[in-house]
Amino acid sequence: MHDVVIVGAGPVGLFLAGELGAAGCSVLVLEREPELRSPWRALPLGMRGLSAASVEAFHRRGLLAPLRAASGVPGDSSVDQSLVPRTAGHFAGLMLDPARVDVAALPFRLPSPALEPMMTSLEAVGTVLSERAAELGVEIRYGVEVSDVAPGPGGVVVRSGEREYTARWVVGCDGGRSVVRRLAGFDFAGTGPELTGYVMLAAIADPEKLRPGFTVTAAGMYVRTPMPAYVGMLDFDGGAFDRSRPPARDHLQTVLRRVSGTDVTLDVVHRASSFTDRAMQATTYRRGRVLLAGDAAHILSPLGGQGLNLGLGDALNLGWKLAATVRGHAPEGLLDTYTAERHPVGAAVLDWSRAQVAVMKPGSHAAALQGLIRDLLATSDGTTHVFRTVSGSSIRYDLGDEQPLAGRPAPEFRLSDGTGPAELLRDGRGVVLDFSDDQRLRAPAGRWATRVRYAAGRARDDLGFGAVLVRPDGVVAWAGGRDPDREAFERAARRWFGD
């Protein structure tokens, strides 16, 4: 029997597998596809954007340098001292001007090599994460299609044809059409589609007729990237296209002409796929010993690249909590905080996706909204608000603590010797950073102390704090002032790490 069976070897499943493997859990990953490599995961069709929050997660697990190498991104581990973003993203195809981002309004921002978003591919992410998982003893089996998930002695039985796999816990990371979600009886609620989206790799006879970048039109939206022959488009047909079959060249050309308002010609379509903007979410992320993460827990339009980043956040949040439960030292209710913390984040991202669709929908009402959004994005406050959301810096979990840093990702505090969260969090343990003069937290008491790394010393910039307790997912569990309260610190430590 394995501790955990993960169904799905996409980025979310592999990231979660690495988190569990690092904690000493026995993990088996089952993937329906016969292998990791696929044209849909490689560039250009597999192109994805990682938010600054996701880049930070890779950075703090020691994976940013290999990910940059696998993605063909120039290696740069230097600390960005400017704090000013070089890129700021977009909202509904309306680009943000990074010069309008008010850095002072970004919560607890410190110099870091992981402040910027990053373009990569599903193949690059999968390669880096699968190698990490293998190094940690995780077994990945490809070509295994799950046919049943049911309670079993001491856990859960996962079936694939005549083959059975038993585990204490099962996590469905098997995408928007999750078999695990359906078989385990999760409710899935939300809103239906307003559009059909398309991505294609095609030879275009007259590419000069399509503007580069995002173009919102009276009939929808299209995007033409610097990558040759890669085109995406949104057609507001109410999701009417039959997605059980691949879109044909004639259909794609008709849609592209209507959306772009040009007579552009597609010579050859090499590959194409479709999607909708259905926005659905599981009402809970856990039923008994079965959990969901990533697209299995929530689906939304890929516009803005929020889905992958949302799923990676799920895996980061769930990994250490499930590992502590498996190892038997989780405090009561720890695993329940996974749904409590991540479900509101997912709901907010789904609403963000719906708002973008509403702005792009053809018609006078959407055109009026576009004008309003443009006016707001012309202001520093408007741009900063949108940037905080798309970068992930607005996320704060409700930990029941009014201290403004609690529940947020830990800033890149640096001790005088250069040590910071990226080095201290690499093995998936919690961290105590003690900046106080008398280092009063130096001798943590209780069994939980073995699950937390202690580091003390002056910080290059302590932001006015005397000490912080950081969970394994990089979230601040507690923060104290210049004269930190040891009793309050130990209460927080017991809450998150057990007795």
C-alpha positions in Angstrom: 0.0 0.0 0.0 1.3 3.5 -0.9 0.8 6.5 1.3 -0.6 8.5 -1.6 -1.7 7.7 -5.1 -1.9 10.8 -7.3 -3.9 10.5 -10.5 -2.5 12.8 -13.2 1.1 13.6 -14.0 0.6 17.1 -15.2 2.4 20.0 -13.4 0.1 20.0 -10.4 0.3 16.3 -9.8 4.1 16.2 -10.2 4.6 19.3 -8.0 2.5 17.6 -5.3 4.3 14.3 -5.7 7.6 16.1 -5.1 6.3 17.8 -2.0 5.1 14.4 -0.6 8.3 12.6 -1.6 10.5 15.2 0.1 8.5 14.6 3.3 9.3 10.8 3.1 5.9 9.6 1.9 5.6 6.7 -0.5 3.9 8.1 -3.6 2.6 6.6 -6.8 1.6 8.8 -9.8 -0.8 7.3 -12.4 -1.0 9.0 -15.8 -3.4 8.2 -18.6 -1.1 9.4 -21.4 1.7 7.0 -22.6 4.5 9.5 -22.0 5.3 13.0 -20.8 6.3 14.4 -24.1 3.6 15.6 -26.4 3.3 18.3 -29.1 0.6 19.9 -26.9 3.0 20.3 -24.1 6.0 21.6 -26.1 6.3 25.0 -27.5 4.4 26.8 -29.0 1.1 25.1 -28.1 2.3 24.2 -24.6 3.4 27.8 -23.9 2.3 28.9 -20.4 3.0 31.9 -18.2 4.0 31.4 -14.5 2.9 34.2 -12.2 5.4 35.7 -9.8 3.9 33.6 -7.0 4.5 30.4 -8.9 8.0 31.5 -9.8 8.6 32.1 -6.1 7.4 28.5 -5.3 10.0 27.0 -7.8 12.6 29.3 -6.4 12.0 28.2 -2.8 12.3 24.6 -3.7 15.6 25.1 -5.6 13.9 24.5 -9.0 14.0 27.9 -10.6 17.5 27.6 -12.2 16.7 24.2 -13.8 13.3 25.5 -14.9 14.9 28.5 -16.6 17.3 26.2 -18.3 14.6 23.8 -19.5 12.5 26.8 -20.7 15.4 28.5 -22.6 15.2 31.5 -20.3 18.5 33.2 -19.6 19.8 32.2 -16.2 19.6 35.0 -13.7 19.7 34.3 -10.0 20.6 37.8 -9.1 18.4 39.7 -6.6 16.4 42.4 -8.3 17.0 45.5 -6.2 14.6 47.8 -8.1 11.3 46.1 -7.0 9.7 47.7 -10.0 8.1 45.1 -12.3 9.4 44.9 -15.9 6.1 43.4 -17.1 2.7 43.6 -15.6 0.4 41.3 -17.6 -3.0 42.1 -19.0 -6.7 42.2 -18.2 -9.0 40.9 -20.9 -6.3 41.6 -23.5 -5.8 45.2 -22.2 -2.1 45.4 -21.4 -0.9 46.9 -18.2 1.8 49.6 -18.1 4.4 48.5 -15.4 5.4 52.1 -14.9 1.9 52.7 -13.4 2.4 50.0 -10.7 2.7 51.6 -7.3 5.4 49.5 -5.7 4.8 51.1 -2.3 1.3 49.7 -2.3 2.5 46.1 -2.8 2.4 44.3 0.5 5.8 43.5 2.1 7.8 43.4 -1.1 11.6 42.8 -0.7 14.3 42.2 -3.4 14.2 38.7 -4.8 15.2 36.8 -7.9 11.6 35.6 -8.1 9.7 38.9 -8.5 8.8 38.6 -12.1 6.5 36.3 -14.1 8.1 33.8 -16.5 7.1 32.3 -19.8 7.7 28.5 -20.1 6.1 25.4 -21.5 4.2 22.5 -20.0 7.0 20.2 -21.3 9.7 22.2 -19.4 7.7 22.3 -16.2 6.9 18.6 -16.5 10.5 17.7 -17.1 11.8 19.5 -14.1 9.1 18.3 -11.8 9.3 14.7 -12.9 13.1 14.6 -12.4 12.6 16.0 -8.9 9.9 13.5 -8.1 12.1 10.6 -9.4 15.1 11.8 -7.3 12.8 11.7 -4.2 11.6 8.1 -4.8 8.3 8.8 -6.4 7.1 6.2 -8.9 5.3 7.5 -12.1 3.4 5.0 -14.3 2.3 6.2 -17.7 -0.4 4.7 -19.8 -2.6 3.9 -16.8 -6.3 4.9 -17.2 -8.3 4.9 -14.0 -11.6 3.1 -14.1 -12.7 3.2 -10.5 -12.0 4.8 -7.2 -13.6 3.3 -4.1 -13.0 2.9 -0.3 -10.9 0.0 0.7 -9.3 -1.5 3.8 -7.4 1.3 5.5 -7.7 3.7 2.6 -8.7 3.8 -1.1 -8.6 1.4 -4.0 -7.8 2.8 -7.4 -8.6 0.4 -10.3 -7.3 0.4 -13.9 -9.0 -2.4 -15.7 -8.1 -5.6 -13.7 -5.2 -3.9 -11.9 -5.7 -2.5 -8.4 -3.6 0.1 -6.5 -4.2 0.7 -2.8 -3.3 3.9 -0.9 -4.1 5.6 2.3 -5.0 8.7 0.4 -5.8 9.5 -3.3 -5.5 12.9 -4.9 -7.2 13.7 -8.2 -5.0 15.9 -10.4 -6.4 14.6 -13.6 -7.7 17.7 -15.2 -11.0 19.4 -16.0 -12.7 16.1 -16.9 -11.5 14.5 -13.8 -12.4 10.8 -13.5 -11.5 10.9 -9.8 -13.9 13.8 -9.2 -16.7 12.0 -10.9 -16.1 8.6 -9.3 -15.6 10.0 -5.8 -18.9 11.9 -6.0 -17.7 15.5 -5.7 -20.3 18.2 -6.6 -19.1 20.5 -9.4 -20.9 23.8 -9.7 -20.5 27.0 -11.6 -21.5 28.8 -14.8 -21.8 27.6 -18.4 -19.8 28.9 -21.4 -20.1 32.2 -23.2 -17.5 31.4 -25.9 -15.5 28.8 -27.7 -11.7 29.5 -27.7 -9.2 28.1 -30.2 -5.5 27.7 -30.4 -3.8 26.5 -33.5 -0.5 26.0 -35.2 -1.0 27.0 -38.8 0.6 28.3 -42.0 -0.9 31.7 -42.7 -0.8 33.0 -46.3 -1.0 36.6 -45.3 0.1 37.0 -41.6 0.5 40.8 -42.0 -3.3 41.1 -41.8 -3.3 40.1 -38.2 -1.9 42.5 -35.6 0.7 41.1 -33.2 -0.3 40.6 -29.5 -3.8 40.7 -28.0 -6.4 42.4 -30.2 -10.0 42.9 -28.8 -12.4 43.3 -31.7 -16.1 44.0 -32.1 -16.6 40.2 -32.6 -14.3 38.7 -30.0 -10.5 38.6 -29.5 -7.5 37.1 -31.2 -3.8 36.8 -30.2 -0.8 36.4 -32.5 2.4 35.7 -30.7 6.0 36.2 -31.9 6.1 32.4 -32.4 5.5 31.7 -36.0 2.1 30.3 -37.0 0.7 30.3 -33.4 -2.7 32.0 -33.2 -5.4 32.0 -30.5 -9.0 33.4 -30.8 -12.2 33.7 -28.8 -15.6 33.3 -30.6 -18.6 34.3 -28.5 -20.9 31.5 -29.7 -22.2 30.4 -26.3 -19.8 27.4 -26.4 -21.8 25.9 -29.4 -18.8 24.3 -31.1 -18.8 20.5 -30.9 -15.6 19.8 -29.0 -15.8 16.1 -29.4 -14.0 16.5 -32.7 -10.9 18.6 -33.7 -11.7 21.9 -35.5 -11.3 21.8 -39.3 -9.3 24.3 -41.3 -12.4 25.8 -43.0 -14.1 26.3 -39.6 -11.1 27.9 -38.1 -10.6 30.2 -41.1 -14.3 31.3 -40.9 -14.0 32.0 -37.2 -10.7 33.9 -37.6 -12.0 36.0 -40.4 -15.1 36.9 -38.4 -13.2 37.7 -35.2 -10.4 39.6 -36.8 -12.5 41.4 -39.3 -10.1 40.5 -42.1 -10.0 38.2 -45.0 -6.9 36.3 -43.7 -6.3 32.9 -45.2 -5.1 29.8 -43.5 -3.1 27.6 -45.9 -2.5 24.6 -43.6 -3.6 23.9 -40.0 -1.0 21.6 -38.4 -2.7 21.3 -35.0 -5.7 22.9 -33.4 -7.7 22.5 -30.2 -10.7 24.2 -28.6 -11.8 25.2 -25.1 -14.6 27.1 -23.4 -14.9 29.6 -20.6 -16.9 27.3 -18.3 -16.2 28.3 -14.8 -16.8 25.4 -12.4 -15.5 24.5 -9.0 -15.8 21.5 -6.7 -17.9 22.5 -3.6 -15.2 21.0 -1.4 -11.7 19.8 -2.2 -11.9 16.7 0.1 -14.3 13.8 0.5 -13.0 11.4 3.0 -9.6 10.1 1.9 -9.9 11.6 -1.6 -8.8 15.1 -2.4 -8.7 17.2 -5.6 -6.2 19.8 -6.9 -5.7 21.8 -10.0 -8.2 21.6 -12.9 -9.8 18.6 -11.2 -10.9 21.0 -8.5 -11.7 24.0 -10.7 -11.9 24.9 -14.4 -11.9 28.2 -16.1 -11.0 30.0 -19.3 -7.2 29.8 -19.9 -7.2 33.5 -20.7 -4.6 35.1 -18.5 -2.9 31.8 -17.6 -4.6 31.7 -14.2 -5.5 27.9 -14.2 -1.9 26.5 -14.1 -0.9 29.0 -11.4 -4.0 28.3 -9.3 -3.3 24.6 -9.5 0.4 25.0 -8.5 -0.8 27.0 -5.5 -3.2 24.1 -4.6 -0.3 21.6 -4.7 2.0 23.8 -2.6 -0.7 24.3 0.1 -1.8 20.6 0.2 1.6 18.9 0.0 2.9 19.6 3.5 -0.5 19.2 5.2 -1.1 15.8 3.6 2.4 14.7 4.4 2.0 15.7 8.1 -1.3 13.7 8.1 0.4 10.7 6.6 3.3 10.9 9.0 0.9 11.2 12.0 2.0 14.5 13.4 -0.6 16.8 11.9 -2.6 18.9 14.5 -6.3 18.3 14.5 -8.1 19.9 11.5 -4.9 20.7 9.6 -6.0 18.9 6.4 -9.4 20.7 6.5 -7.5 24.0 6.1 -6.7 23.0 2.6 -10.3 23.5 1.4 -10.8 26.4 3.8 -7.7 28.3 2.4 -7.7 27.3 -1.3 -11.4 27.2 -2.1 -11.9 31.0 -1.7 -8.8 31.6 -3.8 -10.3 29.4 -6.5 -13.6 31.2 -6.4 -12.0 34.6 -6.7 -10.0 33.4 -9.8 -13.1 32.1 -11.4 -14.8 35.4 -10.9 -11.7 37.1 -12.3 -12.1 35.0 -15.4 -15.8 35.7 -15.7 -15.1 39.5 -15.4 -12.6 39.3 -18.3 -15.1 37.5 -20.5 -17.8 40.1 -19.7 -15.4 42.8 -20.8 -14.6 41.1 -24.1 -18.2 40.0 -25.0 -19.3 41.8 -28.2 -22.0 44.4 -27.8 -22.5 47.9 -26.5 -22.5 46.9 -22.9 -19.1 45.3 -23.1 -17.8 48.2 -25.1 -18.8 50.5 -22.3 -17.1 48.3 -19.8 -13.9 48.3 -21.9 -13.9 52.0 -21.9 -14.3 52.0 -18.1 -11.5 49.5 -17.7 -9.2 51.5 -19.9 -9.8 54.6 -17.8 -9.1 52.6 -14.6 -5.9 51.1 -16.1 -4.7 54.6 -17.0 -4.4 55.3 -13.2 -1.8 54.0 -10.8 -4.5 52.6 -8.4 -6.2 50.7 -11.2 -3.1 49.2 -12.6 -1.7 48.3 -9.2 -4.9 46.5 -8.2 -4.9 44.4 -11.4 -1.2 43.7 -11.1 -1.6 42.5 -7.5 -4.2 40.0 -8.6 -2.4 38.6 -11.7 0.9 38.4 -9.9 -0.6 36.5 -7.0 0.6 39.1 -4.4 -2.9 39.8 -3.3 -3.5 36.3 -1.9 -3.8 36.2 1.9 -5.2 33.3 3.8 -7.5 34.0 6.8 -5.5 32.5 9.7 -7.6 34.3 12.3 -4.7 36.6 13.0 -5.0 40.4 12.5 -1.2 40.8 12.1 -1.1 42.1 8.5 1.8 39.8 7.5 0.1 36.6 8.8 -1.4 34.5 5.9 0.7 36.1 3.3 3.8 34.6 1.5 6.9 35.4 3.4 8.9 38.3 2.1 12.4 37.5 0.9 14.0 38.3 4.3 17.8 38.0 4.1 20.0 37.4 7.0 23.4 39.2 7.1 25.1 36.0 5.8 22.8 36.0 2.7 20.6 33.1 3.9 16.9 33.5 3.2 13.7 31.6 2.6 14.8 30.0 -0.6 17.6 28.2 1.2 15.7 27.5 4.4 12.5 26.2 2.9 14.1 23.9 0.3 13.5 20.7 2.1 9.9 21.4 2.9 10.2 22.1 6.6 8.8 25.2 8.4 11.2 28.0 9.3 11.6 30.3 12.3 13.4 33.5 11.4 14.5 35.2 14.6 15.8 38.8 14.2 15.4 39.8 17.8 18.3 41.2 19.8 18.4 38.4 22.4 17.3 35.7 20.0 14.6 34.7 22.5 13.1 32.0 20.2 16.4 30.1 19.9 15.3 27.1 22.0 12.0 25.9 20.5 10.2 23.6 22.9 8.1 20.6 22.1 8.2 17.8 19.5 7.1 20.2 16.8 10.5 21.8 17.0 12.0 19.0 14.9 9.8 19.9 12.0 10.9 23.5 12.0 14.3 24.9 11.0 15.6 27.7 13.2 17.7 30.6 11.8 18.7 33.7 13.8 20.6 36.9 13.0 20.2 40.4 11.8 18.2 40.9 8.7 19.3 43.2 5.9 15.7 44.5 6.1 13.4 43.1 8.7 10.4 45.3 7.8 10.0 46.1 11.5 9.5 42.5 12.6 11.5 40.7 15.4 10.6 37.2 14.3 8.4 35.3 11.8 7.2 31.7 11.7 6.9 30.4 8.1 4.9 27.3 7.1 6.5 24.8 4.7 4.4 26.4 1.8 6.2 29.7 2.4 3.1 31.3 4.1 3.7 33.4 7.3 1.9 31.6 10.2 2.9 34.2 12.8 4.9 37.4 13.0 6.1 39.2 16.1 7.4 42.7 16.6 10.8 43.9 17.8 10.2 42.3 21.1 8.4 39.0 20.0 6.1 37.2 22.4 7.4 33.7 22.9 4.1 32.3 24.2 2.2 33.6 21.2 4.9 32.2 18.9 4.7 28.7 20.5 0.9 28.7 20.3 1.1 29.4 16.6 3.8 26.7 16.2 1.6 24.1 17.9 -1.4 25.1 15.9 0.4 24.4 12.6 3.0 21.7 13.5 1.3 19.8 16.3 2.4 19.2 19.9 
